[in-house]
Amino acid sequence: MKLRIKPLDLNARYSIAVVNAKDAYRLGVHAGDRIAIKYGNEVKYAIVDTTSTLVGEGELGITRDMLECGVDENRIVEVEPVAKPRAVELIKKKLSGEEELSEAEIKEIMRDIANDMLSDVEVAAYISAVYTHDYSENELLAVIKEMVSAGLTVEWSAKHVADKHSIGGVPGNRVSPIVVSVVAASGILIPKTSSRAITSPAGTADTMEVVCDVSFSIDEIKKIVKRTKGCLVWGGALDLAPIDDKLIRIERPLSLDPKGQVLASVLSKKKAIGAKQVVIDIPVGNEAKVRSMDSAITLARRFKRVGRKLGMDVECTITRGEEPIGRGVGPVLEMLDIMRILNNDVSELHDLKMKAVMLAGTLLKMCGKGDERVALKIIESGKALKKFAEIVEAQNGTINIDLESMVGDKTYDFVAEQDGVVLDISIRSIASIARIAGAPADKGAGVYMFVKKGEEIKKGQRLFRIHAESAVKLRNAVRYAKESMPVLVGRREDLLLRKI
């Protein structure tokens, strides 16, 4: 059937074609079926949705995504039904958990995800299958190889190409800019790609965007790294392991984070960027992504084993994840913490500084360039600050800006209602408060922590401050904070009982 393209002002993030109900009947397709859209020598596949009003008979509504893929506006195209992909049956096989998928079967599923041949429901079923039954080692290696081959890859001639990743889940854990600066200052290449926030108040890319650009092409990244030895860029602007981005889009609303897919996601991105020495930070806490030490150790062993099979040297650090690291939570507040450490003004930032030193020291040791003592010396000598300034400048920015003036000026302080000890700090609540206050979209919004777990405090002492750029957002954040009470204060003996 020939239909005329009608652009729709929608961005579905995957290929959808809207067909008039009468044309759908003639084609023999229903919502959720697939069609092939043929024009010239090109073929695009899409998931069908039907309507009686959005597009008329003889029209084919397509989203901005497909227009960007080269389907011309108002063009006449040939539309044909396409059979359900075999990948759907393979997903059912994985859901049953009865037997391992072969490399060819994994390749077929990954290819159909890459080509938007599977609906959101089918991809969600695949993620659920991995969540329930995990990957075998053979399946995991096959998935990673397919995820890497589906996108761009980068190769470096250097013997040592370092990288770092944190499993995440802990607010204020902004060590990457410090680690990259230390490692690059030692002469080791460290092309760091980072994410924007998904459910957190800030990703590394959001924080770096306070002082410089983060969106660059592969060629531009190579030039930056050649000039400075390092970079801190947004991975979403690149075509590195693009299948992972499609899976993350489905994982996010489901709040599913299958351990096997975490491994595949991290290692595929590191392999694609050309990393050879990688340190993985695994925070452990009762509200972190990894809840127990046993789970962390198991995950660390898998990272190292699979990384080795992919030709990468992987080390893992298991760190504390029961409270915010540093003081600031939110892009500008986190950048303030980073600059204070690099400027050696760290009276309240010992935990963030020493975590960065540990991770950087691990990478230096892996590359034969030193250890934690060397990493600490690079920071305290000012070399890390100088290197960070070089990287920021290479990314079209400057560190010579008044960060304090960028912090949200709408504030509210929460204070202790009694003398006592900080028994607990809910990292989930702190993250939620910062997001409700406007982070990361409002760069100056967030939360500043005045206390740490186990610290003795007096009645009336400040616990944390909410910053916002909008009075309405501040009011909403304060209301949520009063309901959730993220900082628990009590007697010291209660702290001991909680540890038991």
CORJOGI-V122822 format. One record per residue. N is the residue number from 1. PSI is psi in whole degrees, -180 to 180 (none if undefined). OMEGA is omega in degrees with one decimal (none if undefined). NEAR is the number of other ideal C-beta (glycine too) atoms within 12 Angstrom. Layout:
n=(N;N)
psi=(PSI;PSI)
omega=(OMEGA;OMEGA)
near=(NEAR;NEAR)
This chain:
n=(1;2;3;4;5;6;7;8;9;10;11;12;13;14;15;16;17;18;19;20;21;22;23;24;25;26;27;28;29;30;31;32;33;34;35;36;37;38;39;40;41;42;43;44;45;46;47;48;49;50;51;52;53;54;55;56;57;58;59;60;61;62;63;64;65;66;67;68;69;70;71;72;73;74;75;76;77;78;79;80;81;82;83;84;85;86;87;88;89;90;91;92;93;94;95;96;97;98;99;100;101;102;103;104;105;106;107;108;109;110;111;112;113;114;115;116;117;118;119;120;121;122;123;124;125;126;127;128;129;130;131;132;133;134;135;136;137;138;139;140;141;142;143;144;145;146;147;148;149;150;151;152;153;154;155;156;157;158;159;160;161;162;163;164;165;166;167;168;169;170;171;172;173;174;175;176;177;178;179;180;181;182;183;184;185;186;187;188;189;190;191;192;193;194;195;196;197;198;199;200;201;202;203;204;205;206;207;208;209;210;211;212;213;214;215;216;217;218;219;220;221;222;223;224;225;226;227;228;229;230;231;232;233;234;235;236;237;238;239;240;241;242;243;244;245;246;247;248;249;250;251;252;253;254;255;256;257;258;259;260;261;262;263;264;265;266;267;268;269;270;271;272;273;274;275;276;277;278;279;280;281;282;283;284;285;286;287;288;289;290;291;292;293;294;295;296;297;298;299;300;301;302;303;304;305;306;307;308;309;310;311;312;313;314;315;316;317;318;319;320;321;322;323;324;325;326;327;328;329;330;331;332;333;334;335;336;337;338;339;340;341;342;343;344;345;346;347;348;349;350;351;352;353;354;355;356;357;358;359;360;361;362;363;364;365;366;367;368;369;370;371;372;373;374;375;376;377;378;379;380;381;382;383;384;385;386;387;388;389;390;391;392;393;394;395;396;397;398;399;400;401;402;403;404;405;406;407;408;409;410;411;412;413;414;415;416;417;418;419;420;421;422;423;424;425;426;427;428;429;430;431;432;433;434;435;436;437;438;439;440;441;442;443;444;445;446;447;448;449;450;451;452;453;454;455;456;457;458;459;460;461;462;463;464;465;466;467;468;469;470;471;472;473;474;475;476;477;478;479;480;481;482;483;484;485;486;487;488;489;490;491;492;493;494;495;496;497;498;499;500)
psi=(134;130;153;134;130;112;140;137;64;149;98;-9;-1;169;113;138;129;123;138;142;-38;-40;-38;-41;-44;-37;-23;33;156;169;131;-15;172;151;155;132;112;131;122;-129;6;149;128;144;148;157;135;138;153;155;159;-13;-32;-40;148;176;140;1;154;109;127;153;170;-35;-45;-33;-40;-22;0;7;116;145;138;9;146;126;158;128;129;145;150;137;154;132;149;-23;-29;-42;-34;-34;-41;-38;-42;-38;-34;-28;16;-34;159;139;142;167;-40;-39;-40;-44;-40;-42;-48;-40;-42;-32;-43;-37;11;35;-9;141;168;-39;-42;-39;-39;-38;-38;-46;-41;-37;-42;-38;-39;-42;-6;178;144;168;-39;-41;-44;-46;-40;-42;-48;-45;-40;-39;-38;-46;-20;-13;-165;153;154;138;141;143;-16;149;-38;122;103;159;162;144;143;137;-27;-170;-4;117;147;8;56;70;-20;-47;-34;-46;-47;-43;-42;-49;-45;-36;-24;-5;4;137;135;84;88;116;140;168;162;168;138;-61;-1;169;-15;137;170;-39;-39;-41;-44;-31;-15;-32;-13;174;153;-7;114;157;168;-46;-39;-38;-43;-40;-41;-46;-37;-36;-38;-8;-14;170;163;88;165;120;-24;-15;-5;166;51;121;59;-23;-36;-41;-36;-39;-41;-37;-33;-36;-36;-56;-23;-16;35;135;70;133;-41;-38;-29;-48;-47;-43;-52;-51;-31;-41;-39;-40;-41;-36;-4;20;145;-31;120;134;132;125;123;94;141;131;164;-13;4;172;-33;120;-25;157;-39;-44;-39;-44;-43;-45;-42;-43;-40;-43;-48;-44;-48;-40;-42;-41;-22;2;17;145;112;130;151;141;133;118;167;134;33;-1;162;143;136;-160;-39;142;108;151;-57;-42;-37;-37;-35;-43;-45;-49;-34;-40;-47;-26;7;34;80;36;-30;9;31;-42;-44;-42;-47;-29;-43;-41;-43;-47;-44;-41;-36;-44;-40;-42;-41;-30;6;30;11;-151;-161;-35;-40;-42;-44;-41;-38;-37;-51;-20;-13;-3;-36;-41;-45;-43;-41;-42;-39;-44;-44;-43;-41;-23;30;35;-169;148;-5;62;158;90;-36;-36;-14;-10;138;129;-3;113;159;126;134;132;160;137;-1;161;153;-154;145;108;-36;151;120;110;-30;-44;-42;-45;-43;-42;-45;-40;-42;-33;-15;-12;146;-6;-44;104;-32;-1;158;-158;138;124;131;-14;161;160;136;-4;136;136;164;155;133;-10;142;136;-51;160;135;132;137;160;-8;135;-37;-45;-36;-45;-42;-40;-41;-43;-45;-40;-39;-33;-38;-24;71;-21;118;125;136;-159;153;-37;-28;-35;-43;-42;-39;-35;-37;none)
omega=(178.4;179.4;178.4;-179.4;173.0;-179.6;176.0;-178.6;-179.9;173.9;-172.3;-178.9;169.0;-168.8;175.4;173.4;-178.3;-175.3;174.2;-174.6;-179.7;176.9;178.4;178.5;-179.8;178.9;-176.7;-179.7;177.5;176.6;-178.7;175.4;179.5;171.9;171.5;178.9;-173.8;175.3;-174.1;177.1;-177.1;174.7;173.6;178.9;-178.4;174.1;-175.1;161.2;-175.6;-178.1;173.0;-173.4;-172.3;174.1;-179.5;175.4;179.8;179.8;175.6;-179.6;177.9;-175.1;178.6;-178.5;-177.3;174.5;179.0;178.0;173.5;176.3;-172.4;176.6;177.0;179.2;173.2;-178.2;175.1;-177.0;179.9;173.7;177.7;-179.6;177.3;-177.4;176.9;-179.5;179.5;177.6;179.0;176.0;176.2;178.4;178.6;177.9;180.0;179.6;-173.7;-178.4;-178.7;173.7;179.0;177.9;179.2;179.9;175.4;-179.9;-178.9;178.0;-178.6;-179.7;-179.0;174.0;-179.8;-176.4;179.3;178.7;-179.3;177.7;177.4;179.9;-178.6;176.6;177.1;177.1;177.6;179.4;178.5;178.9;178.9;178.0;-176.6;-171.3;-179.9;174.7;163.6;-179.4;179.0;178.3;-177.9;178.9;179.4;178.7;-178.2;-179.7;179.2;179.0;179.1;-175.1;-178.5;-177.4;178.5;174.0;-179.2;176.5;178.9;-178.3;-177.3;177.9;-178.1;174.9;-172.1;174.8;-177.4;176.5;172.7;177.3;173.0;179.3;-178.9;-178.3;177.5;-174.9;-169.4;-177.2;-173.0;179.7;179.1;-179.5;-179.8;-178.9;179.6;-176.1;179.1;178.8;178.1;177.9;-179.2;175.3;176.6;179.3;-172.0;170.1;-175.4;-177.9;164.4;-179.4;171.9;175.6;-177.6;179.4;178.7;167.3;179.6;180.0;177.9;-179.3;179.0;-178.6;175.9;-174.2;-176.6;174.4;179.0;-178.3;-178.7;174.1;177.6;-179.2;178.6;177.3;179.2;179.8;179.1;-178.7;177.2;-177.8;-170.0;-175.8;-178.0;173.5;175.7;-171.1;179.1;-179.5;-178.5;178.3;-176.7;178.5;179.5;-179.7;-174.1;177.4;-179.9;180.0;178.7;178.9;179.5;179.9;179.1;-178.8;-171.9;-179.2;178.8;-174.7;175.6;-178.8;-175.9;-177.0;179.0;-179.7;173.4;177.7;-178.6;-178.6;-176.5;-174.1;177.9;179.2;179.8;178.2;-177.9;-179.0;175.6;-179.8;178.9;176.3;-173.6;171.9;-179.9;177.2;179.7;176.7;179.6;178.2;-175.2;173.8;178.1;179.2;176.5;-168.4;-174.2;179.3;178.8;178.9;-179.8;-179.7;178.4;179.6;179.5;179.4;178.9;178.5;-176.9;-177.6;-178.9;176.8;179.1;179.9;177.2;178.6;178.2;174.1;-175.7;171.9;-179.3;173.1;177.7;-171.0;-179.4;-178.9;-176.4;177.4;178.7;174.8;-174.9;-176.6;-175.8;175.9;-172.7;-170.3;-176.5;-179.9;178.2;176.5;175.2;177.1;-179.2;-177.3;177.8;178.4;-179.3;176.7;179.1;174.1;-166.0;-177.2;-178.6;-171.6;-175.9;-176.8;179.5;-179.9;-175.7;174.6;177.2;178.7;-179.5;-178.5;178.1;179.0;177.4;178.7;178.1;179.5;179.1;-178.4;178.7;-176.4;179.0;-176.6;-177.5;178.9;177.7;179.1;179.7;-179.9;179.1;177.6;-173.2;177.1;-177.6;-178.8;179.5;177.7;179.7;-179.3;178.7;178.5;178.6;-179.1;179.4;179.1;178.8;177.5;172.2;-179.7;178.0;175.1;-178.2;177.0;-178.4;-178.0;-178.6;-178.3;-178.2;179.7;179.7;-174.1;173.6;-171.3;174.8;-179.7;170.3;-176.3;179.2;179.0;180.0;169.7;176.4;-177.6;175.2;-177.7;-174.9;172.7;-179.0;-179.2;178.0;-179.6;179.0;178.4;-179.7;178.8;-179.4;179.6;178.5;177.7;175.8;-179.7;1.3;-177.4;172.9;-170.8;-177.3;-178.6;176.2;-178.3;172.9;-177.6;177.3;-174.9;175.9;178.6;179.7;-176.9;176.3;-177.9;179.0;176.9;-179.1;179.3;-178.9;176.8;176.4;179.8;174.2;174.8;176.0;175.6;-177.8;178.8;179.3;-179.8;176.9;-179.2;179.1;179.8;178.8;179.6;179.7;-179.1;178.3;179.3;-173.8;179.5;-172.6;-179.6;-178.0;-180.0;179.4;-178.7;-179.4;179.5;175.9;176.5;178.2;178.9;179.3;178.9;178.0;none)
near=(27;20;36;27;32;32;26;27;14;22;17;26;24;38;39;36;49;37;44;30;23;20;31;31;17;18;29;17;32;19;19;22;29;37;40;28;41;23;26;14;7;17;23;38;35;42;40;38;33;28;24;16;13;23;30;19;22;21;32;47;37;45;30;20;25;37;26;17;21;19;35;21;21;17;26;21;33;22;40;25;25;28;17;24;29;21;34;28;22;32;36;21;25;36;23;16;20;11;15;22;36;17;20;17;28;36;27;29;43;40;27;35;42;31;27;35;33;38;33;27;18;33;37;27;29;46;40;26;31;37;26;20;25;26;34;22;21;21;37;36;32;32;45;42;28;34;41;35;24;29;27;25;24;35;18;25;13;22;16;30;34;47;51;50;43;40;35;38;34;40;52;45;48;54;50;49;56;54;51;48;46;53;54;47;37;35;24;41;37;52;45;50;47;41;36;29;34;27;27;40;49;50;34;39;37;41;47;45;33;42;36;32;26;38;24;29;19;28;13;24;37;26;17;35;38;19;19;34;33;44;52;51;46;31;42;27;26;33;25;38;39;33;40;40;32;38;40;34;24;32;28;21;15;23;17;25;30;32;31;38;38;39;43;43;41;47;40;42;43;43;41;38;41;34;43;32;34;43;47;42;43;43;39;30;33;24;25;36;33;35;21;17;20;14;24;30;18;22;36;29;23;32;40;26;21;38;35;20;22;33;22;35;30;38;31;36;39;32;35;30;37;31;40;51;45;42;39;47;51;54;47;44;49;54;44;41;44;47;38;28;44;40;24;21;18;27;11;21;36;20;33;42;36;25;39;45;36;33;46;50;35;37;52;36;27;36;35;17;31;25;22;26;18;29;41;27;23;39;41;22;19;19;27;40;29;22;37;43;30;28;44;38;21;31;37;19;26;20;29;13;19;16;27;18;13;28;34;35;20;25;27;29;22;33;19;27;18;19;16;26;30;35;33;32;42;32;39;31;33;50;40;29;46;50;35;36;48;37;46;38;25;33;36;41;43;56;55;42;44;24;35;29;33;25;26;21;29;18;14;14;23;23;37;45;36;49;43;39;28;22;18;17;31;32;20;24;44;27;18;28;32;19;15;24;22;37;39;27;33;25;17;19;13;18;21;13;13;19;14;7)
